[in-house]
Amino acid sequence: MAHDLMTTPGTGSAPKGGAAGRSPLGRFVRWDVLVTALLIAVFLAGAAGSPDFANAGNLSFALGDLGEIALIALAMTLLVVAAEVDLSVASVLGLSSAMIGALWDAGWAIETIIPLVVVVGAVCGLVNGLLVTRLGLPSLAVTIGTLALYRGLAYVVLGDKAVAEFPQRYTDLVTGDVPGTPIPYPVALFVLLAIITGVVLHATGAGRALFAIGSQEEAAFFAGIRVKRIKLVLFVVSGTMAAFAGVVYTLRYGSARADNGFGVELAVIAAVLLGGVDFDGGKGTLGGVIAGVLLIGLLRNLLMLNDVATEIQSIVTGLLLIVSVLTPRLAAVVRQRRRSPAPHTPLSSEAESNR
């Protein structure tokens, strides 16, 4: 029984009457496949509509511009699969940036600052995790609270000033490309981490445990999975990745501010849900999330090339978030109605007597 619980959710198998009974076309009409197809369509449309869209310089800029979102989305994917969420990631990014600015301004070495702020991010994630796992509070409510808390701490640390002039060798490392490619170094790091995350999520017992927790937490607990410990680790990983993204963000823009990364959590959540991860947990693929991240990044870049205001870009992100939540729900309702047998209508007493 434990083996079945650990291997069934999220591994591609389906309940009776599901994948085994699908038509060949049905195997390809999956949400993550549709998002990937939409990504290709957006790229082709952008290349056809804007001469600057598909050149190497713009693609490098577009990839670099979504580096922080992509890094945070890896940890967020694991959390949402386990039926949790962390809305404080952008505030942890801002706190990380504020600490970098304050410590650099105080004369600290950047080699000391970076590990320290990453540890602080891990502590922020630990606080979130303890509130959720030990006190039994919902992660949505907890991280809304810590979203405000950590952003407030960022302003306490640095105020409303900006700190710049970081070592050029570090800014060049964040803004430079892998030789011979338009791929920025942070994106190359993301690719490496994505491979590791994909293997863990889809090819190990730890990943199957996450899907089991997201599908049926109580059943996973009775099957011997350490639910609270796993969730605590996930929150720590989320905080750590958000703080590291704050380092990348600060060095990429060359400016440490307390309001850095404001609103990034919405783009991250939109990318994860758009990629097909169920907000209720237990379903999703990392490949779909990567496609969602790239889709949002290309759309933002295409809008920017066409001089669309930042406010409109935010509206597009919000609409994508709504669509990514609403569409799978509507599809599930339609499938359920098709599978449900028609209700039996009893004959009236007069009709029964005439039989």
Secondary structure, DSSP 8 states (H G I E B T S, - for coil): -HHHHHHSTTSS---TTSGGG--HHHHH--HHHHHHHHHHHHHHHHHHH-TTTTSHHHHHHHHHHTHHHHHHHHHHHHHHHTT---TTHHHHHHHHHHHHHHHHHTT--HHHHHHHHHHHHHHHHHHHHHHHHTS---HHHHHHHHHHHHHHHHHHHHTT--EE---HHHHHHHH-B-TTSS-BHHHHHHHHHHHHHHHHHHHSHHHHHHHHHHH-HHHHHHTT--HHHHHHHHHHHHHHHHHHHHHHHHHHHTEE-TTTTTTHHHHHHHHHHHTT--TTSS---HHHHHHHHHHHHHHHHHHHHTT--HHHHHHHHHHHHHHHHHHHHHHHHHHHHHHS--------HHHHHH-
